[in-house]
Amino acid sequence: MTCEYFGKCGSCKLYEMNYEQQLEYKIKREKQRFSNFTDIEFDIIRSEEENFRYRAEFRIWKNFDDGDNPTISYAMTSFEKNTLEIDSCQIVSKQIQELMPVLLEKLQNDEEFRFKLYAIEFLNSTTQDMLVTLIYHKKLGENWIQKAKNLEEELNIKIIGRSRKQKEVLSEDFINEELNIDGENFKFHYKEGGFTQPNTKVNVKMIEWVLKHLEKSDKDLCELYCGGGNFTIPLSKKFNKVLATEISKTSINSALENCKLNSIENIDFIRMSAEEFVEALEEKREFRRLKDVDLKSYNFDTIFVDPPRAGLDDTTRNLVKDYEKIIYISCNPETLHRDLQTLTKTHEIKNFALFDQFSYTEHIESGIVLQKV
Ligand SMILES: C[S@@+](CC[C@H](N)C(=O)[O-])C[C@H]1O[C@@H](n2cnc3c(N)ncnc32)[C@H](O)[C@@H]1O
């Protein structure tokens, strides 16, 4: 991939390497990092080399001519931490890439859209659904709303307007996504503001990798940090019942919706932090949110965790190590390494995968299957 902003835009830090080289560099680094735990072969899951990000956010920059007329552009932060104006991005999906200049021109040509526009977020599905969030430093009035409705129709996209304490959803606040996982079709609503994996095609391969390492079980699955049910829904087919928890209300609501979309009935989703869930399981605290869930009715043998960059906190790490099988998806090898120091005292690493979700950056996603020894 070549991008005219390589070496300038601070987003793609590994700009001096081609796709293969940046992947090789990260594989070598991670094999070295985890060599004290395992010498098994790593499964390597590649990304597409460009147009792989299905969500993106850009700031809006304004230049003024002598007559004080503004011209707006997309902006990123440069390596020197300055504003870098860009007019394209090679890593975002083709549809986002094509929409970017068309949308900018529409916004540029209308004072109502342009004035105090601060940032734009794109959320795109592989099924061509597109949600654009326009973020402002001004109150959005009736005039803006009417114009944005027209723009939605004209560009065949969904628009949300956001400002301080204001959210204007003009049609829908989600996109429709359909993922083909091991030949089976799953439907999802990806909600604005909820977490979604940025590299949708690698995401499918991550789910398939996890499924490959799970036999069909008559026992139950416990999942922490479940988001909108991205893993939960396909994984539920392998278990008798699933209990899945997540801190974000937005994500739990879309998880419930996603369950309905796929006619799945063996999952209980609970909005609860991992830390609170540990307290509930250990009967240290009672939660009204759990009044309809009989925790004792579960017969868990597997736990699936996909925490944020901070990894597992002390109490959650302690809980996880009681399960026969642990599947850990991590977006931060540093905290994964820390957590494995505890988990490998009771469990053995059976499988290890590196998923190149964030190509051309230092980041990489990992997947580990651990079995109790
Ligand atoms: C890396 S995302 C994974 C989400 C989901 N597994 C997916 O694939 O889309 C991590 C999730 O953990 C949630 N989260 C963050 N801190 C949490 C906590 N302390 N307890 C429970 N969930 C938390 C976030 O809201 C986010 O949805």
The ligand as a MOL file (V3000), in Angstrom:
LIG
                    3D

  0  0  0     0  0            999 V3000
M  V30 BEGIN CTAB
M  V30 COUNTS 27 29 0 0 0
M  V30 BEGIN ATOM
M  V30 1 C -12.3360 -4.8850 23.2440 0
M  V30 2 S -14.0310 -4.5470 23.5080 0 CHG=1
M  V30 3 C -14.7180 -6.1100 23.0750 0
M  V30 4 C -16.1920 -6.1600 22.8230 0
M  V30 5 C -16.7230 -7.4010 22.1150 0
M  V30 6 N -16.1470 -8.6080 22.6220 0
M  V30 7 C -16.5220 -7.3020 20.6060 0
M  V30 8 O -15.8400 -8.1590 20.0350 0
M  V30 9 O -17.0870 -6.3960 19.9870 0 CHG=-1
M  V30 10 C -14.0990 -4.4600 25.2260 0
M  V30 11 C -15.4780 -4.2400 25.8220 0
M  V30 12 O -15.3380 -4.1980 27.2420 0
M  V30 13 C -16.2500 -3.2520 27.7640 0
M  V30 14 N -15.7150 -2.8930 29.0950 0
M  V30 15 C -14.7610 -1.9790 29.3850 0
M  V30 16 N -14.4890 -1.9950 30.6980 0
M  V30 17 C -15.2830 -2.9360 31.2670 0
M  V30 18 C -15.4680 -3.4380 32.5880 0
M  V30 19 N -14.7620 -2.9590 33.6010 0
M  V30 20 N -16.3650 -4.4200 32.7900 0
M  V30 21 C -17.0870 -4.9210 31.7490 0
M  V30 22 N -16.9730 -4.4920 30.4710 0
M  V30 23 C -16.0750 -3.5140 30.2400 0
M  V30 24 C -16.2870 -2.1560 26.7320 0
M  V30 25 O -17.4970 -1.4270 26.8220 0
M  V30 26 C -16.1580 -2.9440 25.4210 0
M  V30 27 O -17.4310 -3.2470 24.9030 0
M  V30 END ATOM
M  V30 BEGIN BOND
M  V30 1 1 1 2
M  V30 2 1 2 3
M  V30 3 1 2 10
M  V30 4 1 3 4
M  V30 5 1 4 5
M  V30 6 1 5 6
M  V30 7 1 5 7
M  V30 8 2 7 8
M  V30 9 1 7 9
M  V30 10 1 10 11
M  V30 11 1 11 12
M  V30 12 1 11 26
M  V30 13 1 12 13
M  V30 14 1 13 14
M  V30 15 1 13 24
M  V30 16 1 14 15
M  V30 17 1 14 23
M  V30 18 2 15 16
M  V30 19 1 16 17
M  V30 20 1 17 18
M  V30 21 2 17 23
M  V30 22 1 18 19
M  V30 23 2 18 20
M  V30 24 1 20 21
M  V30 25 2 21 22
M  V30 26 1 22 23
M  V30 27 1 24 25
M  V30 28 1 24 26
M  V30 29 1 26 27
M  V30 END BOND
M  V30 END CTAB
M  END
